[in-house]
Amino acid sequence: MFFSSAGSAYIAIIGDIKNSRNIKSRKLAQEKMAAVLEKLNETYERDIAARFMITLGDEFQGLLSSGRNVLRMILEIEKAMYPIKIRFGIGIGTITTAINPDMAIGADGPGYYYAREAITYLKRNEKKSQVGVGNIRLETASENQGIQVLLNTILSLMAVIKEKWSERQREVIEDMLAHQDSQANLAARLGITQPTVQKILAKGNYYAYKQAIDTIGEALKEIGGES
C-alpha cells in the first residue's frame, strides 16, 4: 500500500492556464476548455465525484473518487488544449463537507488545500526559473511524504522528456498514448511507415514516458479503495 488511509481519500485537481492574459482570444480558449472538461466528465464518469468545471476565468477544478485514471485525464486535457500550457495541482486527502456531484465547487477539505498548495508551488518555482519543475505537482498528507517525493520526481522527469519533443514526435507519441495499439495501426492512421513510427518513438523516449505513466497510475489506483 503506497498511501496511508487511501480508501477514505479523494483526489482534487486544480488546473490553471499559464500566461492566460497573453492568449489572443481568451473567450475562445475558455469555450474550448469548457468543451474539453465536459467530454472528460462523460468519459470518466465512474471516476468523478464532482464534475470538472471552470471556476474562474483561468482556472478549473474537479474531484475524483478514484485515482486509476488521474494522469491519463490530465494528459488528455493537455493534448486537447495544446499549445496552451496548463499547471495541474493534484491534492490527495479527505473532503470534510458535502459533495455536489454536479459541480466541483462548494466542497472543502484537505484534498483541495493540497491541490492549491501544489499550484502555488509550481508558480513559485516558475518565477525562480527552476529547471525540471514541470507543470504537474502532487501534494498529500505528511505521512505520505515519501511517495509524494517519488511521484513528483517522476512527474518532473516526464516533463523533461516531453520538453524535448519535436512537433512530429508529439503527434506520434500522443496518438500512441491515446489508442494504445500497434505501431502498424499508428502508421496507417498518420500515413507514415512503421519503421518511421519506431524511430520516432525511440527518439522521443516514448517507452520510458509510458512506463512513468504506468508507475504513477499503479500508485494512485488505490485512492478510493482500489488497492
C-alpha positions as CSV (number, residue, x, y, z in Angstrom):
1,M,0.0,0.0,0.0
2,F,1.5,3.3,-1.1
3,F,-0.7,5.8,0.7
4,S,-1.9,5.9,4.3
5,S,-5.7,5.9,4.6
6,A,-6.0,5.8,0.8
7,G,-9.5,4.3,0.9
8,S,-11.0,7.4,2.6
9,A,-9.3,9.9,0.4
10,Y,-10.3,11.9,-2.7
11,I,-8.2,13.4,-5.4
12,A,-8.8,17.1,-6.1
13,I,-7.4,18.5,-9.3
14,I,-7.0,22.2,-9.9
15,G,-5.9,23.4,-13.4
16,D,-4.5,26.9,-14.0
17,I,-3.8,28.2,-17.5
18,K,-0.4,29.7,-17.8
19,N,0.1,33.3,-19.2
20,S,-3.7,33.5,-19.9
21,R,-3.5,37.2,-20.4
22,N,-1.3,36.7,-23.4
23,I,-3.8,34.4,-25.2
24,K,-5.2,36.2,-28.2
25,S,-8.8,35.1,-27.7
26,R,-9.4,34.2,-24.1
27,K,-13.1,33.7,-24.8
28,L,-12.4,31.0,-27.4
29,A,-9.9,29.4,-25.1
30,Q,-12.5,29.2,-22.3
31,E,-15.1,27.8,-24.6
32,K,-12.7,25.1,-25.8
33,M,-11.8,24.3,-22.2
34,A,-15.4,24.0,-21.2
35,A,-16.0,21.5,-24.1
36,V,-12.9,19.5,-23.1
37,L,-14.0,19.3,-19.5
38,E,-17.5,18.2,-20.5
39,K,-16.1,15.4,-22.6
40,L,-13.9,14.4,-19.7
41,N,-16.9,14.3,-17.3
42,E,-18.7,12.0,-19.7
43,T,-15.7,9.7,-20.5
44,Y,-14.6,9.2,-16.9
45,E,-17.9,9.5,-15.2
46,R,-17.2,6.4,-12.9
47,D,-14.1,8.1,-11.5
48,I,-15.5,11.5,-10.9
49,A,-17.0,12.5,-7.5
50,A,-17.7,16.1,-8.6
51,R,-17.7,17.2,-12.2
52,F,-14.9,19.2,-13.7
53,M,-15.9,22.8,-14.3
54,I,-14.3,26.2,-14.9
55,T,-14.3,28.0,-11.5
56,L,-12.5,31.3,-12.6
57,G,-11.6,32.7,-16.0
58,D,-8.3,30.9,-15.9
59,E,-8.9,28.0,-13.6
60,F,-10.9,24.8,-13.4
61,Q,-11.2,22.0,-10.9
62,G,-12.7,18.6,-10.4
63,L,-12.9,16.0,-7.7
64,L,-12.2,12.3,-8.2
65,S,-13.3,9.3,-6.1
66,S,-10.9,7.0,-7.9
67,G,-7.2,7.5,-8.8
68,R,-6.9,5.0,-11.6
69,N,-7.0,7.5,-14.5
70,V,-5.7,10.7,-12.9
71,L,-2.7,11.1,-15.1
72,R,-4.5,9.9,-18.3
73,M,-7.1,12.6,-17.7
74,I,-4.6,15.3,-17.3
75,L,-2.7,14.3,-20.4
76,E,-6.0,14.3,-22.4
77,I,-6.6,17.9,-21.3
78,E,-3.1,18.9,-22.2
79,K,-3.4,17.3,-25.7
80,A,-6.8,18.9,-26.4
81,M,-5.7,22.4,-25.2
82,Y,-2.2,22.4,-26.9
83,P,-0.4,24.8,-27.4
84,I,-2.0,26.5,-24.4
85,K,0.0,25.4,-21.3
86,I,-1.6,24.5,-18.1
87,R,-0.5,23.9,-14.5
88,F,-2.0,21.0,-12.7
89,G,-2.2,20.7,-8.9
90,I,-3.2,17.2,-7.6
91,G,-4.3,17.1,-3.9
92,I,-4.9,13.8,-2.2
93,G,-6.8,13.9,1.0
94,T,-10.2,13.9,2.7
95,I,-13.2,16.1,1.9
96,T,-14.9,17.4,5.1
97,T,-18.0,18.9,3.6
98,A,-20.9,17.7,1.5
99,I,-20.0,17.0,-2.2
100,N,-22.2,18.1,-5.0
101,P,-21.6,15.6,-7.9
102,D,-22.8,18.1,-10.5
103,M,-20.2,20.7,-9.7
104,A,-16.7,20.8,-8.2
105,I,-17.3,23.9,-6.1
106,G,-18.7,24.3,-2.6
107,A,-16.9,21.3,-1.1
108,D,-13.9,21.8,1.1
109,G,-11.2,19.8,2.9
110,P,-7.5,18.8,2.9
111,G,-7.8,17.4,-0.7
112,Y,-8.5,20.8,-2.1
113,Y,-5.9,22.5,0.3
114,Y,-3.2,20.2,-1.1
115,A,-4.2,20.8,-4.7
116,R,-3.9,24.6,-4.1
117,E,-0.5,24.1,-2.4
118,A,0.7,22.3,-5.5
119,I,-0.4,25.1,-7.8
120,T,1.3,27.6,-5.5
121,Y,4.5,25.5,-5.5
122,L,4.6,25.4,-9.3
123,K,4.0,29.2,-9.7
124,R,6.7,30.0,-7.1
125,N,9.3,27.8,-8.8
126,E,8.5,29.1,-12.2
127,K,9.3,32.6,-11.0
128,K,12.7,31.2,-9.8
129,S,13.2,29.7,-13.2
130,Q,14.0,26.3,-11.7
131,V,14.7,23.6,-14.2
132,G,12.7,20.4,-14.1
133,V,9.8,21.6,-12.1
134,G,7.3,20.7,-14.8
135,N,3.7,21.6,-14.8
136,I,2.1,18.8,-12.7
137,R,2.6,18.6,-8.9
138,L,1.1,16.3,-6.3
139,E,0.7,17.2,-2.6
140,T,-0.7,15.0,0.2
141,A,-0.6,14.4,3.9
142,S,2.7,14.4,5.8
143,E,2.6,10.7,6.5
144,N,2.8,10.1,2.7
145,Q,5.8,12.4,2.0
146,G,8.0,9.5,0.8
147,I,5.6,8.5,-2.0
148,Q,4.9,12.2,-2.7
149,V,8.6,12.9,-3.4
150,L,8.9,9.8,-5.6
151,L,5.9,10.7,-7.7
152,N,6.9,14.3,-8.1
153,T,10.3,13.2,-9.2
154,I,8.8,11.0,-11.9
155,L,6.5,13.9,-13.0
156,S,9.5,16.2,-13.3
157,L,11.4,13.6,-15.4
158,M,8.3,13.2,-17.6
159,A,8.3,17.0,-18.1
160,V,12.0,16.9,-19.1
161,I,11.3,14.2,-21.7
162,K,8.2,16.0,-23.1
163,E,10.0,19.3,-23.3
164,K,12.4,17.8,-25.9
165,W,9.7,16.5,-28.2
166,S,9.5,17.9,-31.7
167,E,6.0,18.6,-33.1
168,R,6.2,15.4,-35.1
169,Q,7.3,13.4,-32.0
170,R,4.5,14.9,-30.0
171,E,1.9,14.0,-32.7
172,V,3.1,10.3,-32.9
173,I,3.5,9.8,-29.1
174,E,0.2,11.4,-28.2
175,D,-1.5,9.2,-30.8
176,M,0.1,6.1,-29.4
177,L,-0.9,7.0,-25.9
178,A,-4.5,7.7,-27.0
179,H,-5.0,4.5,-28.9
180,Q,-2.7,2.1,-27.2
181,D,-2.4,-0.2,-30.2
182,S,0.3,-1.3,-32.7
183,Q,2.9,0.7,-34.5
184,A,1.4,-0.6,-37.8
185,N,-2.0,0.8,-36.9
186,L,-0.5,4.1,-35.8
187,A,1.5,4.3,-39.1
188,A,-1.7,3.7,-41.1
189,R,-3.6,6.5,-39.2
190,L,-0.8,9.0,-39.8
191,G,0.1,8.0,-43.3
192,I,3.7,7.1,-42.5
193,T,5.7,3.8,-42.4
194,Q,6.1,1.5,-39.4
195,P,9.9,1.9,-39.3
196,T,9.4,5.7,-39.1
197,V,7.0,5.3,-36.2
198,Q,9.5,3.0,-34.4
199,K,12.3,5.6,-34.9
200,I,10.1,8.5,-33.7
201,L,9.0,6.6,-30.6
202,A,12.6,5.7,-29.7
203,K,14.0,9.2,-30.2
204,G,11.1,10.6,-28.2
205,N,11.8,8.2,-25.3
206,Y,8.2,7.0,-25.6
207,Y,8.7,3.8,-23.7
208,A,10.3,5.5,-20.7
209,Y,7.5,8.1,-20.7
210,K,4.8,5.3,-20.9
211,Q,6.4,3.4,-18.1
212,A,6.4,6.6,-15.9
213,I,2.6,7.0,-16.6
214,D,2.0,3.3,-15.7
215,T,4.0,3.7,-12.5
216,I,2.1,6.7,-11.3
217,G,-1.2,5.0,-12.3
218,E,-0.2,2.0,-10.2
219,A,0.5,4.1,-7.2
220,L,-2.7,6.2,-7.5
221,K,-5.2,3.5,-8.3
222,E,-5.6,2.6,-4.6
223,I,-7.1,6.0,-3.9
224,G,-10.8,5.4,-3.4
225,G,-10.2,1.9,-2.2
226,E,-8.7,0.1,-5.2
227,S,-5.6,-1.2,-3.5
